[in-house]
């Protein structure tokens, strides 16, 4: 069937006289290009390889290689590539979901097409760049007011987090890291997710609306990530949302973005991060596995659940250590709770029926980024990682078709 389809497809694509449009055509740069001859090109499609006959034009006023014009390549979207749009779509999809060599094997097994692993990598990264270009265009349209939504979510949640992506040495040069040698081996990918919530379970706990989660992410500075997550929230109904909640850990950059792009939103520090800080304090002050430390943490957890953060800060400041380093760590922990005390009003937040954990974005870090970019032995360039992140955000946000309509 594939062989028969390939023959029919080749005949169909070559039934247009090679795309010949006269002796002279507009070169696209304000000049006239002249017909030279017909040239052939092999293109790999989902059905098989086809040979295309294309009219070739040349513009003497345009510098090489821009002087060559092939209208048929432009019409079929095969400029500078030997893969059809359908093949590129398949390659990008599998390349976004698994290692490139595994993707090559799956294409051969499931689709009956044979390509090199490097081709899967190049096409996946190229289509990721197309996805990111579409993202930038969409953000520009949202900022210009050209894209609006009629959605009026009762509760719109914005959750933000970061996770390390293993990087090639040139991407971590001169960057401080947590290793024993002080050198970085990862770059932080920032991930944001937006979801809505309208209902509760039988026990009164909030339930995330089905299929309501969308993702955006990239390895980039916070000042560049801010507009990215803000525009995604706007696309999802931020201007009309009745209540906006921002969830995150205690990282200052998250709350700086929340203040800048989501003024008036309810800000909530992830409860489970706060609990981890209490356990860390217990180990610092009393040692690992200490009964006194466990009792201290248990008492503080009750206070945390009740939102009694000032009590927790006071109890931390009562702790003492002869070691200067430990004293400094305890001061940092006290500052963490004091700075975020309004974001830790968990009793109040729960009474209003809000989510108080950032599990959605943490799961997103594992699903969007970890499952594809953090396998053993993987090392990424920033451009390569961002291309795959862009594709995975599209896939997991149920916007894959939007990408291809945009590209078309």
C-alpha positions in Angstrom: 0.0 0.0 0.0 2.9 2.4 0.8 4.6 1.6 -2.5 1.3 2.1 -4.5 0.7 5.3 -2.5 4.2 6.6 -3.3 3.7 6.1 -7.0 0.3 7.9 -7.0 1.7 10.7 -4.8 4.7 11.3 -7.0 2.4 11.5 -10.1 0.1 13.9 -8.3 2.9 16.2 -7.2 4.5 16.2 -10.7 1.2 17.0 -12.5 1.8 20.8 -12.3 4.5 21.1 -14.9 7.1 21.5 -12.1 5.5 24.7 -10.8 6.5 26.6 -13.9 4.9 30.1 -13.7 6.2 31.8 -16.8 9.6 33.0 -18.0 9.9 35.6 -15.2 8.5 35.8 -11.7 8.8 38.0 -8.6 11.9 36.8 -6.6 10.3 38.0 -3.3 12.8 40.8 -2.8 11.4 43.3 -5.3 13.2 42.0 -8.4 12.5 39.6 -11.3 13.8 36.1 -11.4 14.2 34.3 -14.7 13.4 30.7 -15.5 16.6 28.6 -15.9 15.6 24.9 -16.1 14.0 22.1 -14.3 15.7 20.4 -11.3 14.9 17.2 -9.4 14.8 16.6 -5.7 14.2 13.5 -3.6 11.8 14.0 -0.8 11.0 11.5 1.9 7.3 11.3 2.8 5.3 9.1 5.1 4.5 6.9 2.2 8.0 6.7 0.8 10.6 8.6 -1.3 9.3 10.6 -4.2 11.2 12.5 -6.9 9.9 16.0 -7.7 10.5 18.0 -10.9 10.7 21.7 -10.0 11.1 24.8 -12.1 14.2 26.7 -11.1 14.4 30.5 -11.3 17.4 32.8 -10.7 17.6 36.5 -9.8 20.8 38.2 -10.8 20.0 41.1 -8.5 19.9 38.9 -5.3 23.2 37.6 -3.7 23.8 33.9 -3.7 22.3 31.7 -2.4 19.2 34.0 -2.2 19.3 34.3 -5.9 17.8 30.9 -6.5 14.0 30.7 -6.4 12.0 27.4 -6.6 8.2 28.2 -6.2 7.3 24.6 -5.9 9.5 24.1 -2.8 7.8 27.0 -1.2 4.3 25.7 -2.1 5.0 22.3 -0.7 6.9 23.6 2.4 10.1 21.7 1.6 12.5 24.7 1.3 16.0 23.6 2.5 14.7 20.1 3.6 14.2 16.7 2.1 11.5 15.7 4.5 7.8 16.4 3.7 5.7 18.3 6.3 4.0 15.1 7.3 7.4 13.4 8.0 8.6 16.4 9.9 5.5 16.2 12.1 6.0 12.5 12.9 9.7 13.0 13.6 9.1 16.0 15.8 6.4 14.1 17.8 8.5 11.1 18.5 11.6 13.2 19.1 9.8 15.2 21.7 8.8 12.1 23.6 11.9 9.8 23.6 15.6 9.7 23.0 16.4 10.4 19.3 17.7 6.9 18.6 14.7 5.3 20.2 12.5 7.6 18.1 14.3 6.4 15.0 13.6 2.8 15.9 9.9 3.5 16.6 9.4 5.3 13.3 10.8 2.3 11.5 8.6 -0.1 13.5 5.4 1.8 13.6 5.4 3.9 10.5 7.7 1.9 8.2 10.0 4.8 7.5 13.8 4.8 7.9 15.6 7.9 9.0 18.9 8.5 10.9 18.9 9.4 14.6 20.6 12.7 13.7 17.9 13.5 11.3 15.3 13.0 14.1 17.3 15.3 16.3 17.7 18.1 13.7 14.1 18.0 12.6 12.8 17.9 16.3 15.0 20.9 17.2 14.0 22.7 14.0 10.3 22.2 14.7 10.8 23.2 18.3 12.2 26.5 17.0 9.0 26.8 14.9 7.0 26.2 18.0 8.9 28.8 19.9 8.5 31.3 17.1 4.7 30.6 17.2 4.8 31.2 20.9 6.5 34.6 20.5 4.0 35.6 17.8 1.1 34.6 20.1 2.6 36.6 23.0 3.0 39.7 20.8 -0.6 39.4 19.7 -1.8 39.0 23.3 0.2 42.1 24.4 -1.3 44.0 21.4 -4.8 43.0 22.4 -5.3 41.1 19.2 -6.1 37.8 21.0 -8.8 37.8 23.6 -10.7 35.0 25.4 -14.3 34.8 26.6 -13.3 32.4 29.4 -14.3 33.6 32.9 -12.7 31.1 35.2 -13.9 31.1 38.8 -10.4 30.3 40.0 -7.3 30.5 37.9 -4.2 29.0 39.3 -0.7 29.9 38.2 2.1 27.6 39.5 5.8 28.3 38.8 8.9 26.2 39.5 12.3 25.5 38.2 14.3 22.3 37.6 17.9 21.6 36.4 18.6 20.3 33.0 21.9 18.6 32.4 23.9 20.7 30.0 27.0 20.5 27.8 30.1 22.1 29.4 30.1 25.2 27.1 26.6 26.0 28.5 27.8 25.9 32.1 31.1 27.6 31.8 31.9 30.1 34.6 28.6 29.2 36.4 28.6 28.3 40.1 27.2 24.9 41.0 26.4 22.7 43.9 29.0 20.1 43.2 32.1 19.5 45.3 34.2 21.4 42.7 31.7 24.3 42.7 31.1 24.0 39.0 27.6 23.9 37.5 26.5 20.9 35.4 23.0 21.9 34.8 21.0 24.9 33.6 17.7 25.8 35.3 14.6 25.4 33.2 11.7 27.5 34.4 8.2 25.9 34.1 4.8 27.5 34.6 1.5 25.8 34.5 -2.0 27.4 34.4 -5.1 25.5 35.5 -8.6 26.1 36.7 -10.7 24.8 39.5 -14.5 24.9 40.0 -15.4 22.0 42.1 -14.6 20.0 45.3 -14.7 16.4 46.3 -17.0 14.8 48.9 -14.6 15.9 51.7 -14.4 19.5 50.5 -10.9 19.3 48.9 -10.5 21.3 45.7 -10.5 19.4 42.4 -8.5 20.5 39.3 -10.8 20.9 36.3 -10.1 18.0 33.8 -7.7 18.7 31.0 -7.4 22.3 32.1 -3.6 22.4 32.6 -1.4 24.1 30.1 2.4 24.5 30.3 5.0 27.0 29.2 8.7 26.8 29.9 12.3 27.5 28.8 15.8 27.8 30.0 15.8 31.6 30.3 16.2 34.4 32.9 13.2 35.3 35.1 12.7 38.6 33.3 12.1 36.7 30.0 10.0 34.0 31.6 7.7 36.5 33.2 6.0 37.7 30.0 5.8 34.0 28.9 3.7 32.9 31.9 1.8 36.1 32.0 0.6 35.8 28.4 -0.3 32.1 29.0 -2.5 33.1 31.9 -4.0 35.9 29.8 -4.8 33.4 27.1 -6.5 31.2 29.7 -8.8 34.0 31.0 -6.7 36.0 33.5 -8.5 39.3 32.7 -11.9 37.9 33.5 -10.9 35.5 36.3 -12.8 36.0 39.6 -9.9 34.8 41.7 -6.2 34.3 40.8 -3.9 32.2 42.9 -0.1 32.0 42.4 1.6 28.9 43.8 5.3 28.4 44.2 8.1 27.6 46.6 10.0 30.3 48.5 12.2 31.4 45.6 12.3 35.2 45.5 12.2 35.3 41.7 8.8 33.6 41.7 7.2 36.2 44.0 8.9 39.0 42.1 7.1 37.8 39.0 3.9 37.4 40.9 4.0 41.0 42.1 4.8 42.3 38.7 2.5 40.3 36.5 -0.3 39.1 38.8 -1.0 42.1 41.2 -3.8 41.4 43.6 -3.4 37.6 43.2 -3.5 35.3 46.3 0.1 34.2 46.8 0.6 30.7 48.4 3.9 29.1 49.3 3.7 25.4 48.7 2.9 23.7 52.0 5.1 20.8 51.4 8.2 23.0 50.7 7.5 24.7 54.0 7.4 21.4 55.7 10.7 20.4 54.2 12.2 23.5 55.6 11.0 22.6 59.1 12.5 19.1 58.7 15.8 20.7 57.6 15.8 22.9 60.7 15.2 19.8 62.9 18.3 18.1 61.4 20.4 21.3 61.7 19.6 21.9 65.3 19.2 18.4 66.7 20.9 16.1 64.3 19.4 13.5 62.0 16.9 11.1 63.6 16.9 12.9 66.9 13.8 12.3 69.1 14.0 15.9 70.3 14.3 17.1 66.7 11.3 15.0 65.6 9.2 16.4 68.5 10.3 19.9 67.6 9.3 19.5 64.0 5.9 17.9 64.9 5.0 20.8 67.0 6.0 23.3 64.3 4.0 21.4 61.7 0.9 21.9 63.7 1.6 25.6 63.9 2.3 25.7 60.2 -1.0 24.1 59.4 -2.7 26.7 61.6 -0.8 29.5 59.9 1.0 30.5 63.1 4.2 31.6 61.4 5.2 34.2 63.9 5.3 31.5 66.5 7.5 29.3 64.2 9.9 32.2 63.6 10.2 32.8 67.4 10.9 29.1 68.0 13.6 29.0 65.3 15.3 32.0 66.9 15.4 30.3 70.2 17.7 27.6 68.7 21.4 28.0 69.2 24.5 26.4 67.9 28.2 26.9 68.7 29.0 26.5 65.0 28.9 29.7 63.0 27.8 28.0 59.8 24.8 26.4 61.6 23.9 29.7 63.2 23.8 31.3 59.7 21.7 28.5 58.3 19.2 28.9 61.1 19.0 32.6 60.5 18.3 32.0 56.9 15.5 29.6 57.8 13.9 32.1 60.2 14.1 34.7 57.4 12.4 32.3 55.0 9.4 31.9 57.2 9.3 35.5 58.2 9.4 36.8 54.6 6.7 34.4 53.5 4.4 34.5 56.5 1.5 36.0 54.6 1.9 33.4 51.9 1.6 30.7 54.6 -1.8 31.4 56.0 -2.8 27.8 55.3 -5.8 27.6 57.7 -7.3 30.6 56.0 -6.5 29.3 52.5 -8.0 25.9 53.2 -11.1 27.6 54.6 -11.5 29.3 51.2 -11.1 26.0 49.4 -7.7 26.8 47.7 -5.0 24.4 46.7 -2.1 24.9 49.1 0.4 22.6 47.3 2.3 23.1 44.0 2.1 19.5 43.1 0.8 20.2 39.7 3.8 22.2 38.6 6.2 19.8 40.4 4.6 16.9 38.5 4.9 19.1 35.4 8.7 19.4 36.0 9.0 15.7 36.0 6.6 15.1 33.1 7.4 18.0 30.8 11.1 18.1 31.4 12.4 15.2 33.5 10.9 12.4 31.5 12.6 13.6 28.3 15.6 15.7 29.1 17.1 14.2 32.3 17.9 10.6 31.3 21.2 9.2 32.2 24.0 10.4 30.0 22.0 13.2 28.4 23.7 16.6 28.0 21.9 19.5 26.2 22.6 22.8 24.6 20.3 25.6 25.7 18.9 25.9 22.2 18.3 22.1 21.9 16.7 21.8 25.3 14.4 24.8 24.7 13.3 23.3 21.4 12.2 20.1 23.0 10.6 21.9 25.9 8.6 24.0 23.4 7.4 20.8 21.7 6.5 19.0 24.9 4.6 22.0 26.3 2.5 22.0 23.1 1.9 18.2 23.4 1.0 18.2 27.0 -1.1 21.3 26.8 -3.3 19.7 24.1 -2.1 22.4 21.6 -0.2 20.1 19.1 -2.8 20.8 16.3 -2.6 24.5 17.0 1.1 24.4 16.2 0.6 22.7 12.9 -2.2 25.0 11.8 0.0 27.9 12.7 2.9 26.5 10.7 0.7 25.8 7.7 
